[in-house]
Amino acid sequence: MQLAQRFRDFALREARGNSPLYQQRALDIAEDPAVLAVIAELPTGKQQPNLVLAAARAHGASADSYPDFRHH
């Protein structure tokens, strides 16, 4: 499965109704080739959207806007 589609699926199937923030961030990432390229460099098991989003938050990624989130 393509990485972008994996993030879209996560947003629509898992995050929807549970986490509006994770839903939006996953959709944002799915449309961002540069961020997807960085994630693609991770081992396959570490590319899971929930892990990527949680790790980003743990490392100080902002919840305010996608551009702020992206810079972390």
Predicted model as a PDB file, atoms N, CA, C, CB and O in Angstrom, pLDDT in the B-factor column:
MODEL        1                                                                  
ATOM      1  N   MET A   1       0.853  -1.188   0.000  1.00 60.00           N  
ATOM      2  CA  MET A   1       0.000   0.000   0.000  1.00 60.00           C  
ATOM      3  C   MET A   1       0.890   1.240   0.000  1.00 60.00           C  
ATOM      4  CB  MET A   1      -0.966   0.004   1.232  1.00 60.00           C  
ATOM      5  O   MET A   1       1.883   1.308   0.724  1.00 60.00           O  
ATOM      6  N   GLN A   2       0.527   2.191  -0.802  1.00 95.00           N  
ATOM      7  CA  GLN A   2       1.285   3.437  -0.831  1.00 95.00           C  
ATOM      8  C   GLN A   2       1.192   4.142   0.515  1.00 95.00           C  
ATOM      9  CB  GLN A   2       0.776   4.356  -1.954  1.00 95.00           C  
ATOM     10  O   GLN A   2       0.177   4.073   1.208  1.00 95.00           O  
ATOM     11  N   LEU A   3       2.267   4.812   0.861  1.00 97.00           N  
ATOM     12  CA  LEU A   3       2.321   5.483   2.149  1.00 97.00           C  
ATOM     13  C   LEU A   3       1.252   6.574   2.269  1.00 97.00           C  
ATOM     14  CB  LEU A   3       3.700   6.081   2.363  1.00 97.00           C  
ATOM     15  O   LEU A   3       0.605   6.689   3.310  1.00 97.00           O  
ATOM     16  N   ALA A   4       1.065   7.358   1.236  1.00 97.00           N  
ATOM     17  CA  ALA A   4       0.037   8.413   1.291  1.00 97.00           C  
ATOM     18  C   ALA A   4      -1.336   7.805   1.542  1.00 97.00           C  
ATOM     19  CB  ALA A   4       0.020   9.234  -0.023  1.00 97.00           C  
ATOM     20  O   ALA A   4      -2.112   8.331   2.341  1.00 97.00           O  
ATOM     21  N   GLN A   5      -1.638   6.706   0.869  1.00 97.00           N  
ATOM     22  CA  GLN A   5      -2.937   6.057   1.061  1.00 97.00           C  
ATOM     23  C   GLN A   5      -3.063   5.506   2.474  1.00 97.00           C  
ATOM     24  CB  GLN A   5      -3.134   4.931   0.036  1.00 97.00           C  
ATOM     25  O   GLN A   5      -4.148   5.515   3.054  1.00 97.00           O  
ATOM     26  N   ARG A   6      -1.976   5.036   3.015  1.00 97.00           N  
ATOM     27  CA  ARG A   6      -1.990   4.525   4.394  1.00 97.00           C  
ATOM     28  C   ARG A   6      -2.400   5.638   5.369  1.00 97.00           C  
ATOM     29  CB  ARG A   6      -0.590   3.954   4.782  1.00 97.00           C  
ATOM     30  O   ARG A   6      -3.170   5.406   6.302  1.00 97.00           O  
ATOM     31  N   PHE A   7      -1.876   6.844   5.139  1.00 98.00           N  
ATOM     32  CA  PHE A   7      -2.230   7.972   6.004  1.00 98.00           C  
ATOM     33  C   PHE A   7      -3.683   8.403   5.781  1.00 98.00           C  
ATOM     34  CB  PHE A   7      -1.281   9.158   5.749  1.00 98.00           C  
ATOM     35  O   PHE A   7      -4.379   8.749   6.735  1.00 98.00           O  
ATOM     36  N   ARG A   8      -4.137   8.382   4.539  1.00 98.00           N  
ATOM     37  CA  ARG A   8      -5.551   8.703   4.274  1.00 98.00           C  
ATOM     38  C   ARG A   8      -6.476   7.693   4.945  1.00 98.00           C  
ATOM     39  CB  ARG A   8      -5.823   8.736   2.755  1.00 98.00           C  
ATOM     40  O   ARG A   8      -7.465   8.066   5.576  1.00 98.00           O  
ATOM     41  N   ASP A   9      -6.145   6.420   4.803  1.00 98.00           N  
ATOM     42  CA  ASP A   9      -6.965   5.377   5.420  1.00 98.00           C  
ATOM     43  C   ASP A   9      -7.011   5.537   6.931  1.00 98.00           C  
ATOM     44  CB  ASP A   9      -6.431   3.992   5.057  1.00 98.00           C  
ATOM     45  O   ASP A   9      -8.070   5.402   7.544  1.00 98.00           O  
ATOM     46  N   PHE A  10      -5.864   5.825   7.528  1.00 98.00           N  
ATOM     47  CA  PHE A  10      -5.819   6.044   8.973  1.00 98.00           C  
ATOM     48  C   PHE A  10      -6.737   7.201   9.364  1.00 98.00           C  
ATOM     49  CB  PHE A  10      -4.374   6.328   9.435  1.00 98.00           C  
ATOM     50  O   PHE A  10      -7.507   7.103  10.320  1.00 98.00           O  
ATOM     51  N   ALA A  11      -6.643   8.292   8.612  1.00 98.00           N  
ATOM     52  CA  ALA A  11      -7.452   9.478   8.920  1.00 98.00           C  
ATOM     53  C   ALA A  11      -8.940   9.163   8.874  1.00 98.00           C  
ATOM     54  CB  ALA A  11      -7.133  10.611   7.942  1.00 98.00           C  
ATOM     55  O   ALA A  11      -9.694   9.565   9.760  1.00 98.00           O  
ATOM     56  N   LEU A  12      -9.353   8.450   7.850  1.00 97.00           N  
ATOM     57  CA  LEU A  12     -10.779   8.224   7.626  1.00 97.00           C  
ATOM     58  C   LEU A  12     -11.345   7.024   8.372  1.00 97.00           C  
ATOM     59  CB  LEU A  12     -11.028   8.051   6.174  1.00 97.00           C  
ATOM     60  O   LEU A  12     -12.542   6.985   8.657  1.00 97.00           O  
ATOM     61  N   ARG A  13     -10.516   6.060   8.687  1.00 97.00           N  
ATOM     62  CA  ARG A  13     -11.018   4.840   9.343  1.00 97.00           C  
ATOM     63  C   ARG A  13     -10.734   4.774  10.829  1.00 97.00           C  
ATOM     64  CB  ARG A  13     -10.426   3.639   8.692  1.00 97.00           C  
ATOM     65  O   ARG A  13     -11.530   4.227  11.592  1.00 97.00           O  
ATOM     66  N   GLU A  14      -9.611   5.325  11.244  1.00 96.00           N  
ATOM     67  CA  GLU A  14      -9.233   5.187  12.652  1.00 96.00           C  
ATOM     68  C   GLU A  14      -9.328   6.482  13.439  1.00 96.00           C  
ATOM     69  CB  GLU A  14      -7.842   4.660  12.748  1.00 96.00           C  
ATOM     70  O   GLU A  14      -9.825   6.492  14.565  1.00 96.00           O  
ATOM     71  N   ALA A  15      -8.854   7.576  12.851  1.00 96.00           N  
ATOM     72  CA  ALA A  15      -8.836   8.836  13.598  1.00 96.00           C  
ATOM     73  C   ALA A  15     -10.188   9.548  13.587  1.00 96.00           C  
ATOM     74  CB  ALA A  15      -7.777   9.757  13.028  1.00 96.00           C  
ATOM     75  O   ALA A  15     -10.529  10.250  14.539  1.00 96.00           O  
ATOM     76  N   ARG A  16     -10.956   9.368  12.514  1.00 96.00           N  
ATOM     77  CA  ARG A  16     -12.259  10.049  12.425  1.00 96.00           C  
ATOM     78  C   ARG A  16     -13.131   9.645  13.604  1.00 96.00           C  
ATOM     79  CB  ARG A  16     -12.975   9.712  11.084  1.00 96.00           C  
ATOM     80  O   ARG A  16     -13.339   8.462  13.874  1.00 96.00           O  
ATOM     81  N   GLY A  17     -13.626  10.647  14.290  1.00 94.00           N  
ATOM     82  CA  GLY A  17     -14.488  10.401  15.441  1.00 94.00           C  
ATOM     83  C   GLY A  17     -13.727  10.160  16.731  1.00 94.00           C  
ATOM     84  O   GLY A  17     -14.315  10.193  17.812  1.00 94.00           O  
ATOM     85  N   ASN A  18     -12.426   9.920  16.634  1.00 95.00           N  
ATOM     86  CA  ASN A  18     -11.606   9.691  17.822  1.00 95.00           C  
ATOM     87  C   ASN A  18     -10.642  10.834  18.091  1.00 95.00           C  
ATOM     88  CB  ASN A  18     -10.834   8.403  17.677  1.00 95.00           C  
ATOM     89  O   ASN A  18     -10.445  11.238  19.238  1.00 95.00           O  
ATOM     90  N   SER A  19     -10.042  11.354  17.025  1.00 93.00           N  
ATOM     91  CA  SER A  19      -9.080  12.440  17.184  1.00 93.00           C  
ATOM     92  C   SER A  19      -9.125  13.340  15.959  1.00 93.00           C  
ATOM     93  CB  SER A  19      -7.650  11.889  17.403  1.00 93.00           C  
ATOM     94  O   SER A  19      -8.501  13.041  14.941  1.00 93.00           O  
ATOM     95  N   PRO A  20      -9.857  14.436  16.053  1.00 93.00           N  
ATOM     96  CA  PRO A  20      -9.896  15.367  14.925  1.00 93.00           C  
ATOM     97  C   PRO A  20      -8.504  15.874  14.528  1.00 93.00           C  
ATOM     98  CB  PRO A  20     -10.787  16.546  15.266  1.00 93.00           C  
ATOM     99  O   PRO A  20      -8.236  16.103  13.348  1.00 93.00           O  
ATOM    100  N   LEU A  21      -7.628  16.046  15.514  1.00 92.00           N  
ATOM    101  CA  LEU A  21      -6.277  16.520  15.219  1.00 92.00           C  
ATOM    102  C   LEU A  21      -5.502  15.475  14.413  1.00 92.00           C  
ATOM    103  CB  LEU A  21      -5.528  16.852  16.524  1.00 92.00           C  
ATOM    104  O   LEU A  21      -4.910  15.806  13.386  1.00 92.00           O  
ATOM    105  N   TYR A  22      -5.498  14.234  14.862  1.00 94.00           N  
ATOM    106  CA  TYR A  22      -4.788  13.181  14.134  1.00 94.00           C  
ATOM    107  C   TYR A  22      -5.422  12.964  12.764  1.00 94.00           C  
ATOM    108  CB  TYR A  22      -4.791  11.865  14.939  1.00 94.00           C  
ATOM    109  O   TYR A  22      -4.717  12.686  11.794  1.00 94.00           O  
ATOM    110  N   GLN A  23      -6.720  13.087  12.676  1.00 96.00           N  
ATOM    111  CA  GLN A  23      -7.380  12.942  11.382  1.00 96.00           C  
ATOM    112  C   GLN A  23      -6.865  14.000  10.409  1.00 96.00           C  
ATOM    113  CB  GLN A  23      -8.913  13.050  11.537  1.00 96.00           C  
ATOM    114  O   GLN A  23      -6.495  13.680   9.279  1.00 96.00           O  
ATOM    115  N   GLN A  24      -6.841  15.237  10.838  1.00 95.00           N  
ATOM    116  CA  GLN A  24      -6.388  16.312   9.959  1.00 95.00           C  
ATOM    117  C   GLN A  24      -4.911  16.201   9.640  1.00 95.00           C  
ATOM    118  CB  GLN A  24      -6.673  17.654  10.588  1.00 95.00           C  
ATOM    119  O   GLN A  24      -4.514  16.388   8.490  1.00 95.00           O  
ATOM    120  N   ARG A  25      -4.089  15.900  10.635  1.00 96.00           N  
ATOM    121  CA  ARG A  25      -2.651  15.783  10.387  1.00 96.00           C  
ATOM    122  C   ARG A  25      -2.348  14.638   9.429  1.00 96.00           C  
ATOM    123  CB  ARG A  25      -1.898  15.578  11.702  1.00 96.00           C  
ATOM    124  O   ARG A  25      -1.485  14.777   8.562  1.00 96.00           O  
ATOM    125  N   ALA A  26      -3.032  13.525   9.568  1.00 97.00           N  
ATOM    126  CA  ALA A  26      -2.813  12.396   8.665  1.00 97.00           C  
ATOM    127  C   ALA A  26      -3.192  12.780   7.235  1.00 97.00           C  
ATOM    128  CB  ALA A  26      -3.627  11.164   9.125  1.00 97.00           C  
ATOM    129  O   ALA A  26      -2.497  12.413   6.288  1.00 97.00           O  
ATOM    130  N   LEU A  27      -4.288  13.515   7.079  1.00 97.00           N  
ATOM    131  CA  LEU A  27      -4.675  13.988   5.745  1.00 97.00           C  
ATOM    132  C   LEU A  27      -3.653  14.988   5.196  1.00 97.00           C  
ATOM    133  CB  LEU A  27      -6.073  14.633   5.791  1.00 97.00           C  
ATOM    134  O   LEU A  27      -3.334  14.968   4.007  1.00 97.00           O  
ATOM    135  N   ASP A  28      -3.145  15.860   6.068  1.00 96.00           N  
ATOM    136  CA  ASP A  28      -2.118  16.816   5.655  1.00 96.00           C  
ATOM    137  C   ASP A  28      -0.861  16.079   5.174  1.00 96.00           C  
ATOM    138  CB  ASP A  28      -1.769  17.774   6.822  1.00 96.00           C  
ATOM    139  O   ASP A  28      -0.315  16.393   4.116  1.00 96.00           O  
ATOM    140  N   ILE A  29      -0.421  15.117   5.948  1.00 97.00           N  
ATOM    141  CA  ILE A  29       0.778  14.352   5.597  1.00 97.00           C  
ATOM    142  C   ILE A  29       0.572  13.600   4.291  1.00 97.00           C  
ATOM    143  CB  ILE A  29       1.142  13.369   6.720  1.00 97.00           C  
ATOM    144  O   ILE A  29       1.487  13.528   3.470  1.00 97.00           O  
ATOM    145  N   ALA A  30      -0.601  13.047   4.088  1.00 97.00           N  
ATOM    146  CA  ALA A  30      -0.888  12.300   2.866  1.00 97.00           C  
ATOM    147  C   ALA A  30      -0.726  13.151   1.612  1.00 97.00           C  
ATOM    148  CB  ALA A  30      -2.291  11.740   2.921  1.00 97.00           C  
ATOM    149  O   ALA A  30      -0.510  12.618   0.524  1.00 97.00           O  
ATOM    150  N   GLU A  31      -0.828  14.462   1.754  1.00 96.00           N  
ATOM    151  CA  GLU A  31      -0.717  15.377   0.617  1.00 96.00           C  
ATOM    152  C   GLU A  31       0.639  16.081   0.557  1.00 96.00           C  
ATOM    153  CB  GLU A  31      -1.822  16.411   0.680  1.00 96.00           C  
ATOM    154  O   GLU A  31       0.823  16.991  -0.250  1.00 96.00           O  
ATOM    155  N   ASP A  32       1.582  15.676   1.394  1.00 96.00           N  
ATOM    156  CA  ASP A  32       2.867  16.362   1.497  1.00 96.00           C  
ATOM    157  C   ASP A  32       4.002  15.427   1.069  1.00 96.00           C  
ATOM    158  CB  ASP A  32       3.098  16.870   2.940  1.00 96.00           C  
ATOM    159  O   ASP A  32       4.498  14.655   1.889  1.00 96.00           O  
ATOM    160  N   PRO A  33       4.418  15.484  -0.195  1.00 96.00           N  
ATOM    161  CA  PRO A  33       5.449  14.566  -0.685  1.00 96.00           C  
ATOM    162  C   PRO A  33       6.769  14.627   0.085  1.00 96.00           C  
ATOM    163  CB  PRO A  33       5.716  14.850  -2.122  1.00 96.00           C  
ATOM    164  O   PRO A  33       7.436  13.605   0.244  1.00 96.00           O  
ATOM    165  N   ALA A  34       7.147  15.798   0.558  1.00 94.00           N  
ATOM    166  CA  ALA A  34       8.415  15.922   1.285  1.00 94.00           C  
ATOM    167  C   ALA A  34       8.367  15.178   2.611  1.00 94.00           C  
ATOM    168  CB  ALA A  34       8.752  17.394   1.528  1.00 94.00           C  
ATOM    169  O   ALA A  34       9.320  14.487   2.970  1.00 94.00           O  
ATOM    170  N   VAL A  35       7.271  15.313   3.338  1.00 95.00           N  
ATOM    171  CA  VAL A  35       7.137  14.617   4.616  1.00 95.00           C  
ATOM    172  C   VAL A  35       6.998  13.115   4.388  1.00 95.00           C  
ATOM    173  CB  VAL A  35       5.924  15.154   5.405  1.00 95.00           C  
ATOM    174  O   VAL A  35       7.559  12.316   5.137  1.00 95.00           O  
ATOM    175  N   LEU A  36       6.256  12.736   3.360  1.00 97.00           N  
ATOM    176  CA  LEU A  36       6.122  11.313   3.039  1.00 97.00           C  
ATOM    177  C   LEU A  36       7.482  10.705   2.703  1.00 97.00           C  
ATOM    178  CB  LEU A  36       5.146  11.115   1.864  1.00 97.00           C  
ATOM    179  O   LEU A  36       7.740   9.553   3.051  1.00 97.00           O  
ATOM    180  N   ALA A  37       8.345  11.450   2.039  1.00 96.00           N  
ATOM    181  CA  ALA A  37       9.678  10.952   1.710  1.00 96.00           C  
ATOM    182  C   ALA A  37      10.504  10.687   2.961  1.00 96.00           C  
ATOM    183  CB  ALA A  37      10.402  11.943   0.812  1.00 96.00           C  
ATOM    184  O   ALA A  37      11.243   9.705   3.028  1.00 96.00           O  
ATOM    185  N   VAL A  38      10.376  11.564   3.951  1.00 95.00           N  
ATOM    186  CA  VAL A  38      11.090  11.362   5.217  1.00 95.00           C  
ATOM    187  C   VAL A  38      10.544  10.120   5.929  1.00 95.00           C  
ATOM    188  CB  VAL A  38      10.957  12.618   6.133  1.00 95.00           C  
ATOM    189  O   VAL A  38      11.314   9.295   6.420  1.00 95.00           O  
ATOM    190  N   ILE A  39       9.241   9.992   5.981  1.00 97.00           N  
ATOM    191  CA  ILE A  39       8.620   8.836   6.634  1.00 97.00           C  
ATOM    192  C   ILE A  39       8.999   7.547   5.912  1.00 97.00           C  
ATOM    193  CB  ILE A  39       7.085   8.992   6.675  1.00 97.00           C  
ATOM    194  O   ILE A  39       9.198   6.516   6.553  1.00 97.00           O  
ATOM    195  N   ALA A  40       9.099   7.596   4.596  1.00 97.00           N  
ATOM    196  CA  ALA A  40       9.451   6.412   3.804  1.00 97.00           C  
ATOM    197  C   ALA A  40      10.846   5.888   4.130  1.00 97.00           C  
ATOM    198  CB  ALA A  40       9.362   6.732   2.323  1.00 97.00           C  
ATOM    199  O   ALA A  40      11.141   4.720   3.878  1.00 97.00           O  
ATOM    200  N   GLU A  41      11.696   6.730   4.680  1.00 97.00           N  
ATOM    201  CA  GLU A  41      13.043   6.313   5.064  1.00 97.00           C  
ATOM    202  C   GLU A  41      13.046   5.506   6.363  1.00 97.00           C  
ATOM    203  CB  GLU A  41      13.942   7.531   5.213  1.00 97.00           C  
ATOM    204  O   GLU A  41      14.031   4.835   6.670  1.00 97.00           O  
ATOM    205  N   LEU A  42      11.962   5.566   7.118  1.00 96.00           N  
ATOM    206  CA  LEU A  42      11.852   4.797   8.361  1.00 96.00           C  
ATOM    207  C   LEU A  42      11.649   3.323   8.031  1.00 96.00           C  
ATOM    208  CB  LEU A  42      10.683   5.324   9.242  1.00 96.00           C  
ATOM    209  O   LEU A  42      11.166   2.990   6.949  1.00 96.00           O  
ATOM    210  N   PRO A  43      12.016   2.437   8.957  1.00 96.00           N  
ATOM    211  CA  PRO A  43      11.677   1.025   8.746  1.00 96.00           C  
ATOM    212  C   PRO A  43      10.163   0.893   8.598  1.00 96.00           C  
ATOM    213  CB  PRO A  43      12.198   0.137   9.927  1.00 96.00           C  
ATOM    214  O   PRO A  43       9.409   1.648   9.212  1.00 96.00           O  
ATOM    215  N   THR A  44       9.730  -0.043   7.803  1.00 93.00           N  
ATOM    216  CA  THR A  44       8.306  -0.201   7.500  1.00 93.00           C  
ATOM    217  C   THR A  44       7.436  -0.226   8.751  1.00 93.00           C  
ATOM    218  CB  THR A  44       8.087  -1.471   6.711  1.00 93.00           C  
ATOM    219  O   THR A  44       6.383   0.411   8.783  1.00 93.00           O  
ATOM    220  N   GLY A  45       7.860  -0.945   9.770  1.00 93.00           N  
ATOM    221  CA  GLY A  45       7.077  -1.042  11.000  1.00 93.00           C  
ATOM    222  C   GLY A  45       6.955   0.264  11.764  1.00 93.00           C  
ATOM    223  O   GLY A  45       6.094   0.402  12.633  1.00 93.00           O  
ATOM    224  N   LYS A  46       7.810   1.221  11.444  1.00 96.00           N  
ATOM    225  CA  LYS A  46       7.778   2.527  12.120  1.00 96.00           C  
ATOM    226  C   LYS A  46       7.035   3.584  11.307  1.00 96.00           C  
ATOM    227  CB  LYS A  46       9.196   3.004  12.398  1.00 96.00           C  
ATOM    228  O   LYS A  46       6.964   4.742  11.717  1.00 96.00           O  
ATOM    229  N   GLN A  47       6.485   3.196  10.166  1.00 97.00           N  
ATOM    230  CA  GLN A  47       5.776   4.138   9.304  1.00 97.00           C  
ATOM    231  C   GLN A  47       4.283   4.233   9.621  1.00 97.00           C  
ATOM    232  CB  GLN A  47       5.960   3.741   7.863  1.00 97.00           C  
ATOM    233  O   GLN A  47       3.543   4.919   8.916  1.00 97.00           O  
ATOM    234  N   GLN A  48       3.847   3.561  10.653  1.00 97.00           N  
ATOM    235  CA  GLN A  48       2.433   3.570  11.011  1.00 97.00           C  
ATOM    236  C   GLN A  48       2.009   4.992  11.381  1.00 97.00           C  
ATOM    237  CB  GLN A  48       2.154   2.591  12.184  1.00 97.00           C  
ATOM    238  O   GLN A  48       2.678   5.644  12.183  1.00 97.00           O  
ATOM    239  N   PRO A  49       0.919   5.472  10.813  1.00 97.00           N  
ATOM    240  CA  PRO A  49       0.506   6.849  11.073  1.00 97.00           C  
ATOM    241  C   PRO A  49       0.388   7.191  12.560  1.00 97.00           C  
ATOM    242  CB  PRO A  49      -0.807   7.105  10.405  1.00 97.00           C  
ATOM    243  O   PRO A  49       0.842   8.255  12.982  1.00 97.00           O  
ATOM    244  N   ASN A  50      -0.208   6.316  13.350  1.00 95.00           N  
ATOM    245  CA  ASN A  50      -0.354   6.649  14.768  1.00 95.00           C  
ATOM    246  C   ASN A  50       1.003   6.788  15.449  1.00 95.00           C  
ATOM    247  CB  ASN A  50      -1.189   5.583  15.480  1.00 95.00           C  
ATOM    248  O   ASN A  50       1.165   7.637  16.326  1.00 95.00           O  
ATOM    249  N   LEU A  51       1.976   5.975  15.064  1.00 96.00           N  
ATOM    250  CA  LEU A  51       3.318   6.085  15.646  1.00 96.00           C  
ATOM    251  C   LEU A  51       4.011   7.358  15.193  1.00 96.00           C  
ATOM    252  CB  LEU A  51       4.167   4.869  15.271  1.00 96.00           C  
ATOM    253  O   LEU A  51       4.642   8.046  15.995  1.00 96.00           O  
ATOM    254  N   VAL A  52       3.895   7.671  13.919  1.00 95.00           N  
ATOM    255  CA  VAL A  52       4.513   8.883  13.383  1.00 95.00           C  
ATOM    256  C   VAL A  52       3.933  10.119  14.070  1.00 95.00           C  
ATOM    257  CB  VAL A  52       4.307   8.969  11.851  1.00 95.00           C  
ATOM    258  O   VAL A  52       4.677  11.005  14.487  1.00 95.00           O  
ATOM    259  N   LEU A  53       2.631  10.176  14.184  1.00 94.00           N  
ATOM    260  CA  LEU A  53       1.985  11.332  14.804  1.00 94.00           C  
ATOM    261  C   LEU A  53       2.321  11.448  16.291  1.00 94.00           C  
ATOM    262  CB  LEU A  53       0.477  11.245  14.623  1.00 94.00           C  
ATOM    263  O   LEU A  53       2.574  12.544  16.791  1.00 94.00           O  
ATOM    264  N   ALA A  54       2.323  10.327  16.987  1.00 92.00           N  
ATOM    265  CA  ALA A  54       2.661  10.354  18.416  1.00 92.00           C  
ATOM    266  C   ALA A  54       4.116  10.765  18.617  1.00 92.00           C  
ATOM    267  CB  ALA A  54       2.406   8.975  19.061  1.00 92.00           C  
ATOM    268  O   ALA A  54       4.419  11.551  19.515  1.00 92.00           O  
ATOM    269  N   ALA A  55       5.013  10.244  17.794  1.00 92.00           N  
ATOM    270  CA  ALA A  55       6.430  10.607  17.910  1.00 92.00           C  
ATOM    271  C   ALA A  55       6.629  12.089  17.611  1.00 92.00           C  
ATOM    272  CB  ALA A  55       7.291   9.751  16.956  1.00 92.00           C  
ATOM    273  O   ALA A  55       7.408  12.761  18.287  1.00 92.00           O  
ATOM    274  N   ALA A  56       5.933  12.596  16.609  1.00 91.00           N  
ATOM    275  CA  ALA A  56       6.043  14.021  16.288  1.00 91.00           C  
ATOM    276  C   ALA A  56       5.586  14.879  17.463  1.00 91.00           C  
ATOM    277  CB  ALA A  56       5.215  14.356  15.035  1.00 91.00           C  
ATOM    278  O   ALA A  56       6.239  15.862  17.813  1.00 91.00           O  
ATOM    279  N   ARG A  57       4.482  14.509  18.059  1.00 88.00           N  
ATOM    280  CA  ARG A  57       3.988  15.274  19.221  1.00 88.00           C  
ATOM    281  C   ARG A  57       4.960  15.187  20.383  1.00 88.00           C  
ATOM    282  CB  ARG A  57       2.605  14.763  19.660  1.00 88.00           C  
ATOM    283  O   ARG A  57       5.207  16.181  21.065  1.00 88.00           O  
ATOM    284  N   ALA A  58       5.519  13.986  20.616  1.00 90.00           N  
ATOM    285  CA  ALA A  58       6.461  13.796  21.716  1.00 90.00           C  
ATOM    286  C   ALA A  58       7.736  14.622  21.525  1.00 90.00           C  
ATOM    287  CB  ALA A  58       6.815  12.319  21.850  1.00 90.00           C  
ATOM    288  O   ALA A  58       8.416  14.963  22.493  1.00 90.00           O  
ATOM    289  N   HIS A  59       8.045  14.935  20.283  1.00 89.00           N  
ATOM    290  CA  HIS A  59       9.243  15.716  19.980  1.00 89.00           C  
ATOM    291  C   HIS A  59       8.941  17.185  19.745  1.00 89.00           C  
ATOM    292  CB  HIS A  59       9.934  15.149  18.773  1.00 89.00           C  
ATOM    293  O   HIS A  59       9.765  17.914  19.192  1.00 89.00           O  
ATOM    294  N   GLY A  60       7.766  17.617  20.164  1.00 86.00           N  
ATOM    295  CA  GLY A  60       7.457  19.039  20.170  1.00 86.00           C  
ATOM    296  C   GLY A  60       6.712  19.583  18.974  1.00 86.00           C  
ATOM    297  O   GLY A  60       6.578  20.799  18.837  1.00 86.00           O  
ATOM    298  N   ALA A  61       6.219  18.711  18.096  1.00 84.00           N  
ATOM    299  CA  ALA A  61       5.448  19.213  16.956  1.00 84.00           C  
ATOM    300  C   ALA A  61       4.207  19.930  17.456  1.00 84.00           C  
ATOM    301  CB  ALA A  61       5.058  18.061  15.997  1.00 84.00           C  
ATOM    302  O   ALA A  61       3.535  19.473  18.380  1.00 84.00           O  
ATOM    303  N   SER A  62       3.921  21.044  16.838  1.00 74.00           N  
ATOM    304  CA  SER A  62       2.810  21.892  17.246  1.00 74.00           C  
ATOM    305  C   SER A  62       1.470  21.339  16.779  1.00 74.00           C  
ATOM    306  CB  SER A  62       3.003  23.295  16.710  1.00 74.00           C  
ATOM    307  O   SER A  62       1.369  20.721  15.718  1.00 74.00           O  
ATOM    308  N   ALA A  63       0.459  21.570  17.582  1.00 75.00           N  
ATOM    309  CA  ALA A  63      -0.897  21.188  17.211  1.00 75.00           C  
ATOM    310  C   ALA A  63      -1.632  22.359  16.562  1.00 75.00           C  
ATOM    311  CB  ALA A  63      -1.667  20.691  18.442  1.00 75.00           C  
ATOM    312  O   ALA A  63      -2.780  22.209  16.143  1.00 75.00           O  
ATOM    313  N   ASP A  64      -0.990  23.515  16.473  1.00 80.00           N  
ATOM    314  CA  ASP A  64      -1.657  24.721  15.995  1.00 80.00           C  
ATOM    315  C   ASP A  64      -1.984  24.681  14.508  1.00 80.00           C  
ATOM    316  CB  ASP A  64      -0.803  25.914  16.283  1.00 80.00           C  
ATOM    317  O   ASP A  64      -3.143  24.844  14.128  1.00 80.00           O  
ATOM    318  N   SER A  65      -1.004  24.474  13.682  1.00 88.00           N  
ATOM    319  CA  SER A  65      -1.234  24.479  12.238  1.00 88.00           C  
ATOM    320  C   SER A  65      -0.293  23.470  11.595  1.00 88.00           C  
ATOM    321  CB  SER A  65      -1.022  25.904  11.634  1.00 88.00           C  
ATOM    322  O   SER A  65       0.725  23.093  12.175  1.00 88.00           O  
ATOM    323  N   TYR A  66      -0.646  23.043  10.400  1.00 89.00           N  
ATOM    324  CA  TYR A  66       0.224  22.065   9.736  1.00 89.00           C  
ATOM    325  C   TYR A  66       1.611  22.641   9.448  1.00 89.00           C  
ATOM    326  CB  TYR A  66      -0.419  21.590   8.431  1.00 89.00           C  
ATOM    327  O   TYR A  66       2.598  21.937   9.665  1.00 89.00           O  
ATOM    328  N   PRO A  67       1.738  23.878   8.972  1.00 87.00           N  
ATOM    329  CA  PRO A  67       3.088  24.407   8.767  1.00 87.00           C  
ATOM    330  C   PRO A  67       3.927  24.395  10.052  1.00 87.00           C  
ATOM    331  CB  PRO A  67       3.008  25.824   8.224  1.00 87.00           C  
ATOM    332  O   PRO A  67       5.119  24.092  10.004  1.00 87.00           O  
ATOM    333  N   ASP A  68       3.319  24.721  11.193  1.00 81.00           N  
ATOM    334  CA  ASP A  68       4.050  24.661  12.461  1.00 81.00           C  
ATOM    335  C   ASP A  68       4.402  23.215  12.804  1.00 81.00           C  
ATOM    336  CB  ASP A  68       3.219  25.295  13.600  1.00 81.00           C  
ATOM    337  O   ASP A  68       5.521  22.929  13.230  1.00 81.00           O  
ATOM    338  N   PHE A  69       3.461  22.320  12.620  1.00 83.00           N  
ATOM    339  CA  PHE A  69       3.684  20.894  12.866  1.00 83.00           C  
ATOM    340  C   PHE A  69       4.822  20.384  11.980  1.00 83.00           C  
ATOM    341  CB  PHE A  69       2.386  20.081  12.607  1.00 83.00           C  
ATOM    342  O   PHE A  69       5.707  19.663  12.442  1.00 83.00           O  
ATOM    343  N   ARG A  70       4.789  20.757  10.735  1.00 82.00           N  
ATOM    344  CA  ARG A  70       5.747  20.265   9.747  1.00 82.00           C  
ATOM    345  C   ARG A  70       7.183  20.664  10.071  1.00 82.00           C  
ATOM    346  CB  ARG A  70       5.378  20.778   8.376  1.00 82.00           C  
ATOM    347  O   ARG A  70       8.114  19.918   9.767  1.00 82.00           O  
ATOM    348  N   HIS A  71       7.371  21.801  10.669  1.00 74.00           N  
ATOM    349  CA  HIS A  71       8.732  22.281  10.953  1.00 74.00           C  
ATOM    350  C   HIS A  71       9.401  21.545  12.104  1.00 74.00           C  
ATOM    351  CB  HIS A  71       8.700  23.753  11.262  1.00 74.00           C  
ATOM    352  O   HIS A  71      10.566  21.801  12.410  1.00 74.00           O  
ATOM    353  N   HIS A  72       8.685  20.648  12.736  1.00 70.00           N  
ATOM    354  CA  HIS A  72       9.295  19.849  13.799  1.00 70.00           C  
ATOM    355  C   HIS A  72       9.595  18.485  13.245  1.00 70.00           C  
ATOM    356  CB  HIS A  72       8.377  19.750  15.047  1.00 70.00           C  
ATOM    357  O   HIS A  72      10.115  17.629  13.960  1.00 70.00           O  
TER     358      HIS A  72                                                      
ENDMDL                                                                          
END                                                                             
